[in-house]
Amino acid sequence: MGAGLAGLTAALVLARAGKQVVLLEAERIAWGASGRNGGVVSPGYSTSFNKIASRTGYDNARLLHLLSIEGVEIVRNNIDCLDIQEAHLRDGALRVSRFENSVETQEHIKWMEQTFDYPLEYKSKEDVQDLLVSEKYFNGISDSRAFHFHPLNYAIGLANELINLGSKIFERSRAVKISRKNGTAVIETLSGLVRAKDVLITCGGYTDRLVPKLANSYIPISTYMVITESAKELISTAIRSTASVGDSRRSSDYYRLVDNGERILWGGMITTQQTEPARLGIMLKKRMIETYPQLASINIERSWSGKMAYAKHLMPQIGKLDEGLWYCMSFGGHGMNTTAIGGTVIAEAILRASDRYKLFSPFGLEWNGGILGTGAVQLTYWHYQIKDFMQERKSQNQIKIGVTPCP
Ligand SMILES: Cc1cc2nc3c(=O)[nH]c(=O)nc-3n(C[C@H](O)[C@H](O)[C@H](O)COP(=O)(O)OP(=O)(O)OC[C@H]3O[C@@H](n4cnc5c(N)ncnc54)[C@H](O)[C@@H]3O)c2cc1C
């Protein structure tokens, strides 16, 4: 249930293993976050390695991070094997800092190399500013194994392969009831029903109250995107890298050039509000020109929002509710690699091919805290924004009064 990238990936693994698969989607293929996102595919989760290790222990956290690297490779491999040209895969991701932290950055690069054999390249402030003409940026990290792509076209590519393999996809078919009779699950929609041995729920930030335990275990968070008009020459005065860019703030901006550098796709901000603000384009443009004042005259052509599911622990929720009833959700803002691994490990569990999904057991279905939980998330975000601002101001002031940052 749910044809986002979690559902599509799981369906594909099952179909490739010879299972009969039916995918029910309330709207259209990848209508939710999977078809609306920034398309940045990089390793990691929505929370840090240290936070993961503090709950699961170092060794489990290490395995989880390796799995997150595998997620990037699963997507790349699917694009290669299925020859999904429309996914427009482009290599490279730059993570840039808005405050001076060159020492920590270089230590992190060393640690990634030693712990995961994962190569990252350090970029000095000068290197960064050659690529991104903004006073706001300090040092950065270049990740050549990460990439960006057109997520909706990728999702459609997976759906086409499912159809080739004989699976059935029903769009505009919202599941409205799940019951179980004599060991078989019955999933009802308004226009028909499906009988299945196993049911997998992959409804992301659009999970409704069909299964109350799932509805009460995540918080739907909205985030925003805009795309600019075509303005290649003006854009080249600001962004000279074909890699995706994300900054290291807790409330970060992320963006990349699309259409061969003709336009910028820009994302940022999170909110627990469920309605889309009327001034969304203006709000994100303000963030864009705060970083790149030279883009002040650029027009925003389109803006949109999407909903992500976040658990309180910020990790994916992947597991079994009951005999034959599985869930795979809450990928937060880091879903492009994690939906690939989530979909894969849950399909492996259904096939009894592995129990890798149990690596996620320490991050179960915790209560989301109800209205208070939602309020707390919004307050935390505002708190982060203030902390980011203070940290940046400290770095800017250090430069102004001529203090040389530590080597
Ligand atoms: C604007 C935006 C930008 C983002 N940028 C990035 C990025 O650059 N990189 C990154 O890694 N992550 C990013 N993310 C996060 C990522 O998109 C999500 O984590 C991921 O797509 C979640 O996938 P999913 O399959 O779990 O859910 P979704 O893609 O939301 O799919 C859930 C589907 O379930 C369907 N559904 C719901 N209820 C029912 C029902 N009862 N019956 C049938 N179907 C149902 C919905 O219609 C929907 O299509 C971004 C998210 C947003 C919103």
The ligand as a MOL file (V3000), in Angstrom:
LIG
                    3D

  0  0  0     0  0            999 V3000
M  V30 BEGIN CTAB
M  V30 COUNTS 53 58 0 0 0
M  V30 BEGIN ATOM
M  V30 1 C 9.9270 18.6700 -0.7840 0
M  V30 2 C 10.7410 17.4910 -0.3350 0
M  V30 3 C 12.0930 17.4360 -0.6280 0
M  V30 4 C 12.8680 16.3290 -0.2310 0
M  V30 5 N 14.1570 16.2250 -0.6760 0
M  V30 6 C 14.8620 15.0830 -0.4420 0
M  V30 7 C 16.1500 14.8950 -1.0130 0
M  V30 8 O 16.6400 15.7220 -1.7940 0
M  V30 9 N 16.8320 13.7650 -0.6970 0
M  V30 10 C 16.3100 12.8080 0.1370 0
M  V30 11 O 16.9910 11.8190 0.4290 0
M  V30 12 N 15.0430 12.9330 0.6430 0
M  V30 13 C 14.3090 14.0310 0.3580 0
M  V30 14 N 13.0270 14.1560 0.8420 0
M  V30 15 C 12.4460 13.0340 1.6190 0
M  V30 16 C 11.9360 11.8960 0.7140 0
M  V30 17 O 11.2690 12.4320 -0.3940 0
M  V30 18 C 10.9850 10.9830 1.5130 0
M  V30 19 O 11.6230 10.5330 2.6960 0
M  V30 20 C 10.5900 9.7330 0.7130 0
M  V30 21 O 10.1840 10.0650 -0.5890 0
M  V30 22 C 9.4630 8.9880 1.4270 0
M  V30 23 O 9.0220 7.9450 0.5870 0
M  V30 24 P 7.8170 6.9980 0.9890 0
M  V30 25 O 7.7050 5.9730 -0.0860 0
M  V30 26 O 7.9990 6.5470 2.4040 0
M  V30 27 O 6.5370 7.9520 1.0360 0
M  V30 28 P 5.7890 8.7610 -0.1220 0
M  V30 29 O 6.6550 8.9900 -1.2800 0
M  V30 30 O 5.1800 9.9570 0.5130 0
M  V30 31 O 4.6600 7.7520 -0.6100 0
M  V30 32 C 3.5420 7.3950 0.1690 0
M  V30 33 C 2.3970 7.0710 -0.7830 0
M  V30 34 O 1.3750 6.3990 -0.0530 0
M  V30 35 C 0.1200 6.7690 -0.6490 0
M  V30 36 N -0.9440 6.4580 0.3090 0
M  V30 37 C -1.2220 7.0520 1.4950 0
M  V30 38 N -2.2710 6.4540 2.0990 0
M  V30 39 C -2.6550 5.4340 1.2890 0
M  V30 40 C -3.6770 4.4390 1.3670 0
M  V30 41 N -4.5250 4.3630 2.4170 0
M  V30 42 N -3.7930 3.5480 0.3340 0
M  V30 43 C -2.9470 3.6000 -0.7220 0
M  V30 44 N -1.9740 4.5190 -0.8390 0
M  V30 45 C -1.8190 5.4200 0.1470 0
M  V30 46 C 0.3190 8.2700 -0.9020 0
M  V30 47 O -0.5990 8.7320 -1.8730 0
M  V30 48 C 1.7620 8.3110 -1.3940 0
M  V30 49 O 1.8730 8.2490 -2.7950 0
M  V30 50 C 12.2620 15.2650 0.5100 0
M  V30 51 C 10.8970 15.3350 0.8250 0
M  V30 52 C 10.1370 16.4190 0.4020 0
M  V30 53 C 8.6800 16.4580 0.7320 0
M  V30 END ATOM
M  V30 BEGIN BOND
M  V30 1 1 1 2
M  V30 2 1 2 3
M  V30 3 2 2 52
M  V30 4 2 3 4
M  V30 5 1 4 5
M  V30 6 1 4 50
M  V30 7 2 5 6
M  V30 8 1 6 7
M  V30 9 1 6 13
M  V30 10 2 7 8
M  V30 11 1 7 9
M  V30 12 1 9 10
M  V30 13 2 10 11
M  V30 14 1 10 12
M  V30 15 2 12 13
M  V30 16 1 13 14
M  V30 17 1 14 15
M  V30 18 1 14 50
M  V30 19 1 15 16
M  V30 20 1 16 17
M  V30 21 1 16 18
M  V30 22 1 18 19
M  V30 23 1 18 20
M  V30 24 1 20 21
M  V30 25 1 20 22
M  V30 26 1 22 23
M  V30 27 1 23 24
M  V30 28 2 24 25
M  V30 29 1 24 26
M  V30 30 1 24 27
M  V30 31 1 27 28
M  V30 32 2 28 29
M  V30 33 1 28 30
M  V30 34 1 28 31
M  V30 35 1 31 32
M  V30 36 1 32 33
M  V30 37 1 33 34
M  V30 38 1 33 48
M  V30 39 1 34 35
M  V30 40 1 35 36
M  V30 41 1 35 46
M  V30 42 1 36 37
M  V30 43 1 36 45
M  V30 44 2 37 38
M  V30 45 1 38 39
M  V30 46 1 39 40
M  V30 47 2 39 45
M  V30 48 1 40 41
M  V30 49 2 40 42
M  V30 50 1 42 43
M  V30 51 2 43 44
M  V30 52 1 44 45
M  V30 53 1 46 47
M  V30 54 1 46 48
M  V30 55 1 48 49
M  V30 56 2 50 51
M  V30 57 1 51 52
M  V30 58 1 52 53
M  V30 END BOND
M  V30 END CTAB
M  END
